[in-house]
Amino acid sequence: MRYPVAIEPASETTAFDVVVPDLPGCFSAGDTLDEALTGAEEAAAAWIDAALDDGDTIPPPTSLDALQCNPAYDGWVFAVITIEPGLWDDTIERVNISLPRRVLRRLDASARAADETRSGYIARMALGSTVPA
């Protein structure tokens, strides 16, 4: 998916600032334009991941034409960043993992103590939530 970004040019004392207007609060900065755009792609991916974890909908991208007409970005330049479409994929997939038995016993005991399945427990831990949903 491609999202437009607005870039505030750097000066001798400031870095390039990049905002992703369709993703409120999503921004980046860098000493070079390449750094700033790479940071914007990483920030947008993190924004989308967090929004999906929170059950929020992801806003569709606006057109570059609409962004250029926004007076808030007078004097800025515009570009497009690409966000990996796999971020939106919540398809359940069966996987086979190999763990030492002692680790598997601890995992299963922790899942039971949290009143969760093994898969649910692993997913929750991977998403960084320490409190059962």
C-alpha positions in Angstrom: 0.0 0.0 0.0 1.3 3.5 -0.9 0.8 6.4 1.5 1.6 10.0 0.6 4.0 11.9 2.9 4.7 15.6 3.4 8.4 16.5 3.8 9.6 19.7 5.4 12.9 20.5 3.8 16.0 20.5 6.0 18.0 23.5 6.7 21.5 24.1 8.1 20.2 23.6 11.6 17.2 21.2 11.2 16.7 17.8 9.8 14.2 16.7 7.2 10.7 16.2 8.8 8.3 13.7 7.3 4.7 13.3 8.3 2.2 10.7 7.2 -1.0 12.8 7.2 -3.4 9.8 6.9 -1.9 8.2 10.1 -2.4 10.8 12.9 0.8 11.3 14.9 2.9 9.3 12.5 6.1 11.2 11.6 9.8 10.8 11.1 13.0 12.9 10.8 16.4 12.4 9.5 19.6 14.2 8.6 19.2 12.9 5.0 16.1 12.6 3.0 16.7 8.8 2.6 16.9 8.5 6.4 13.8 10.5 6.9 11.8 8.4 4.3 13.0 5.1 5.7 12.1 6.3 9.2 8.6 7.2 7.9 8.1 3.8 6.4 9.1 2.2 9.7 6.9 4.6 11.7 3.9 3.9 9.5 4.4 0.1 9.8 4.5 0.5 13.6 1.5 2.8 13.6 -0.5 0.3 11.6 0.6 -2.7 13.7 -0.4 -0.9 16.9 -3.8 0.3 15.4 -4.6 -3.3 14.4 -3.7 -4.6 17.8 -6.1 -2.0 19.3 -8.9 -3.0 16.9 -8.8 0.3 15.0 -9.4 0.6 11.3 -6.6 1.7 9.1 -7.4 4.9 7.1 -7.1 4.7 3.4 -4.4 6.8 1.7 -5.4 10.2 0.3 -4.2 11.3 -3.1 -1.1 13.4 -3.5 -3.3 16.0 -5.2 -5.4 16.4 -2.1 -2.3 16.6 0.1 -0.8 19.3 -2.1 -3.9 21.4 -1.8 -3.7 21.4 2.0 -2.5 24.8 3.2 -0.9 23.2 6.3 1.8 21.9 4.0 2.6 25.1 2.1 6.3 25.0 1.2 6.6 21.3 1.8 7.5 18.7 -0.8 5.6 15.4 -1.3 6.5 11.8 -1.8 5.0 8.3 -1.4 6.1 5.6 1.0 5.2 1.9 0.5 3.9 -0.1 3.4 4.2 -3.9 3.3 0.6 -5.2 2.6 1.4 -8.3 4.9 0.8 -6.0 7.9 -2.9 -6.3 7.3 -2.9 -10.1 7.1 -4.5 -11.7 10.1 -5.0 -15.0 8.4 -4.6 -17.9 10.8 -1.7 -20.1 9.8 -0.7 -23.4 11.3 3.0 -23.7 12.1 5.2 -26.4 13.5 7.8 -25.3 16.1 10.5 -27.3 17.8 11.2 -26.7 21.5 13.0 -28.6 24.2 10.5 -30.6 26.3 11.4 -28.6 29.4 10.6 -25.4 27.6 7.4 -26.8 26.2 6.3 -27.9 29.7 7.0 -24.4 31.1 5.1 -22.9 28.1 2.1 -25.1 28.7 2.1 -24.5 32.4 2.1 -20.7 31.9 -0.7 -21.0 29.3 -2.8 -23.0 31.7 -2.2 -20.6 34.5 -3.3 -17.8 32.3 -6.4 -19.9 31.2 -5.3 -19.8 27.6 -4.4 -22.2 24.8 -0.8 -22.6 23.9 -1.4 -20.8 20.6 -3.2 -17.9 22.3 -0.6 -17.6 25.0 2.2 -17.5 22.4 0.4 -14.9 20.3 -0.3 -12.7 23.3 3.3 -12.8 24.4 4.5 -12.0 20.9 2.3 -9.0 20.8 3.8 -7.7 24.0 0.8 -8.0 26.2 1.5 -9.4 29.6 -2.1 -9.3 30.8 -4.6 -11.9 29.4 -7.3 -10.3 27.2 
